[in-house]
Amino acid sequence: MFKSKKLWIAMAFSALLIGGCSKDTPKVKEDDDSIVEEETVGEEPVQQPKFVAPLTGEAVLEEITQRPIMVTINNHPAARPQSGLADADVIYEMLAEGNVTRFLAIYQSELPENIGPVRSARSYFIDMAKGFDAFYVAHGYSPEAKTMLDHRIVDHINGMAYDGILFSRSRDRVAPHNSYITSKNILKGAEMVGASMNYSEKVLQTFYEPDERGKIGIETSQVDIYYGKNEDFHNSYVYDHQSNHYERQSAGVDTKDMLTGETVSLANVLFFEMDHQTIDDVGRQAIDLTSGGNAYVFQNGYLREVEWTNVNGIPMAVEQSGEPVKLVPGKSWVHFVPSSPGLQAMVKTQP
């Protein structure tokens, strides 16, 4: 604010005496300046983050009290680009049938306006939702998954019951690659089925502190994973030194969020080797989420060979000592890799 000051001057008038003799002219008396002190306007205090997002380790202004939401997202080439990927805290990618993968996107820090295309459930998707105590969203189900959903293993809504009610179909794609749900309808659906959205089951993930480097292992600029020989499911993660993040590509094309147009950017990329078994003629899988095994962690431009174990229903990276692997604060992408052919055959790196 500019300074403000008012100056008042009192004028004294000389009296002239008309007469034969003259007197001294009286002195002019001036009032002292009346000084108004400068007003100072303090700057608005910058609010410092006091809390940490449980799934990203990033500082946030308000404590996160919303329960995680897990959505099965279609990854068929006809479903790309997907909506809502950039806002997910963590995305798990795994085989659904044959060499076709699907995503399990977990939302807690942010919830995008629209998510999809939404696809059908598998039994191990539901196991993951149970581990996170997540509200689960899918459209369709395998026979095993339907049994679990009917028994209310997790709180959920499904497009088979709410197509055209909570779920909507886009006109630019064909079924089953065109089912979407808004964040508003997810929360509405939770209310309809009587599911609490309060965050009660805490996920205990460990993150690096800001002053920790976390640069351990073999320096690596790019990592690729091949699900079978189909180039559509060849994924690359390219490390950007400036942002300290990995940008994702699929079939040589940047993985972009259809809502924002931004390329998916990740602080951590992980690969867990797990036993897979084909259980029917369609190529549906059974995946062992409990036994633990070998794992790769890519962060800060480095590769580390570690292990994974199941902690309270969630597969997590651990050191050989059993201590949790620290993650770089930010978003993470986790691949489940069949033990046959395994990590060494499916995951390739570039220095």
N, C-alpha and C positions, 0 to 999 in steps of 0.2 A: 504494500500500500504506500502511496505517496505520503510524504510528510505534510502536516497541516498546522498552520500557525496564524493567529490573528493579531494584528498590531493596532492598538488603539492609542491615538495621540490626543491628549487634552490640550486645547489651545487656550492660552492666557492672553487677554487683550490689554494693551497698554492704555492707561488712562492719561489723557492729555489735559493738563491743567491750563486753562486760559487765564492768564493773569499777568501781572507785572513781573512776578518772579517765577522761575521755573524750578522744578524738583527733579531728582533722579528718576529716570524711567524704571519702573519695577522690572525685575528679571522675569523672563518667561519661564514658567514651571512646567515641566513635562512629566506626565505619569510614566512610571516604569512600564516597560513592555510586559504585557501579560502573555506568558509563554505556556502553550498547551503542550504537554509531553507527547512525544511521538507514539502513536499507537502501533503496537507490534502484533502482527497476526501470526500465530504459530502454524507451522506446516502440519498437515494431517499426518499423524504417525503411521508409518508403514506397518501393516499387520504382518507379523512373522508367523510362518507355519508352526503349529504346535503339535501336529499329529502326523502319523505315518500311515500311508495306505497299506493294508495288510498284504495285498497280493503283488504290489509293485515296489514297495519300499520307498516310495516318493513322498516328500513332505506335502501335507495338505492343511488347509486352514481350519477345517472342521473335522471332528471325529467321524469316521465312517461307521454308520450304524445299520446300513442296509445289508441284508442277506445277499450272498452271491447269487447271480442268475446264470444258469448254464444253458446254452442254446446249441442244438445240433445244426450245423450249417453245411449245405450242399457244396461239394467241391468238384462236381462234374464240369468238364469244359463248357457245357451249355449253361451252367449256373454262374459263370464268371463274367464280369467282376461282381463280387459279393458286396452286400451292404452291411456296414457296422463292424468290419474287421478292425479298423484303426482304433476303435475305442475299447476293445477287449483288453483286460489286464493280462490274461494268459490265454493262449490258444493251443489246444492239443490236436495233433493231426495223427490219424491212424487209419488202418484199412477197415473198410466196411464190408466189401464183397469183392472178390477177385483182387485186382491191383488198384481198385478205386478207393481213394481216401475220403474221409469226411473230417470236419472240424468240430471240436467242442470248444466254443468260445465262452469265456467266463467274464462276466461284467459285474463290477462292484464300484470302482472309482468313478466310472462314467457309464451312462446308459444312452446309446444313440437313439435317434428318433425312429429309425426303422432298421430291422434286422432280417437278413435272409440271403438267398432262399433257404427256408427251413426244411430239414429233411428228417428221415425216420430214425427211431431209436434202435439201439442195440443193447444187449444185456450189460456189456462192459461200459457203455456210456452211462447207464443208470448207476453202476457201481461207482463211477467217478463222481456223479452228482451226489450220491450218498456220502462219499468221503468228504466233499466240500460242504455238505449240508446245504446244497444249492437248490433253488427253485428251478425245476427242469422244464425246458420247452423243446418240443419236437413235433414233427408232423408225420405220423405213421410209426410202425414198429415191426420188428421181427417177432416170430411166435414167442421166443423166450422173453423178449422185452415186454410184450403185451402182458404176459403172465405176471411179471414183476410190477408193472404199472397197475394192473388190476388189484394187486395186493398192497398197493400204496407204499411201496418200498421208499419212494421219494414223493414229495409234493410236486405236482406237475400239472401242465395243461398240454393237450395234444390236438393237432389240427384235424385229426379224424373225428373228434367230437365238436370242434369249434371252427371248422372251415366255413368262411363267410360270416362268422360271428366275431371271433377275435383275430382270425387269420384272413388275409386277403390274397387274391391272385393278381399278379401283374399281367398286363396285356402284351408286353414285348417278349415274353418267353412262354414256353409250353410246359405243361405238367410233365413230370413232377419237379420241374426246375423253376417254379414261379410262385411259391408260397412265402409270404412275408408276414411279419407281425411288428406292430409298433411298440415302443416302450410303454406307452399309455395302456395298451391292451394287455401287455404282460402283467402290469400291476393290477389292472382290472381283473384279469383272469385269476391272479393269486387271491384276490378278495372273493371272487366267485366260488372258489373251491375251499375257502377258509384257511388258507396258508398264511402263516405269519411271515412278514418280511424283515423281522428284526434279526440282527446279526448276533447269534449266540455261540455257535461252534467256531472258535477261533482257529485260523490256520497259522501255524508257527513256522513261517519261512524266515530265513536269515539273509540279511543284506549287508553289503560293504558300507562302512561309514565313509563320509565324503573325503577324509584324509587318507583312506586306504587305497593303494594302487590297484590291487587285484590283478596284476599282470603276471600270470603264472602259466607255464606250459610252453607249447610250441607256437611260435608266431605264425599266424595263418590269416591270409587275406580273403579267402573265399572257401565256403564249404558247400558241397552238393550232395543231395540224396536222390536216389533213383528207386522208385517203387515199381519194380518190373522193368520191362523194356519200352513201355509206352512213354514217349517224350512228354505227354500231357501231365504226367505225374513225376517229372524231373524238377526238383526245386533247388534253387540256389540262394545263398545268403552271402552278400558282398559287404565286406567291412568298410565303413567310411571313417577314416582317421579323424576327420574334423568333428563329426558329430558323436564319434565313439559308439555308433550304432550299426546294425546290420540291416540292409535293405533286401527285401525278399523278391524273388522272381520265380515264376512257374512257367515251364515250357518256354523260357527265354523272354517272358513278358513280365514287367514289373507287376507285383501284386498290389493293386490299387483298391481303395475303398470307393465304391460307386457313389456314396453319399458326399464325400469330400473331394475325391480325385487324388488324395494323397497316397503315396506309396507307404506300405506298411513298414514301420521302422522299429527295430527291436534291440533291447539291451543285452538279451541272453537268448541263445539258441541251444537247445538240449536234445540229446538222442538217447533213448532208453531201449536196450535190447531185451525183447520179451518173447517168450514162447507163444507161437500162434498155431491154431489148428483150424483147418477148413471143416465145417460141420454140415454142409448141405451142397446140393447140386448148383445152387445159385452162387456159391463161393463165399457165403457168410463165414465169419470168423469167430473163434473163441480165443480170447487173449488173456494170458496169465498176468494179472496185475499185482500179485502178492509175493512171488518167489524172490524178486530182486535179481540183479545181474549187472552186466557191464554198461557203462554210460559214457557219453562224451558231453563236455560242456564247452561252448564257444562264448567268450566274453572278452571285451577289451582287445580284440584282435588276436587272441590266443586260444589254442586248443588244450584242453585238459582231459585226460582219461581218468574217470572216477567210477563210482558205482551208483546204483539206485536201490532203494528199498521202499517198502510200503510203510508209511507212517500214518497211523489212524485212518487208513483207507485211501491215502493219497500217495502215488508213486513220487518219490523225491530223491534228488541227487545227494549223495553222501560221500564223505572222504573214506579212505580205507579204515580210518579210526572209528568210523561210525558217526562222526560229527557232521551236521548238515553242511553242504557246500554253500558258500556265500554267493548270492547273486548280485549283479550290478543293479542298482535301482532303475526301474523302468519296466517296460513290457517284455514278456517272454513268449517264445514259441517252442513247444515240446513235441518231438516226434517219437512215436512208438514204432520200433523197428523189429521185424521178425528175426528171431535168433537164427533161423535158416532162410537166407544165406548169412545174415548177421551184419554187424556194424562195419567190419573191414571191407566187406563186399559191396555194401549199399551206400556207404558214406565216403566221399572223396574230398580231399582238401587241396588247396593251392597255397604256396608260401607267400 
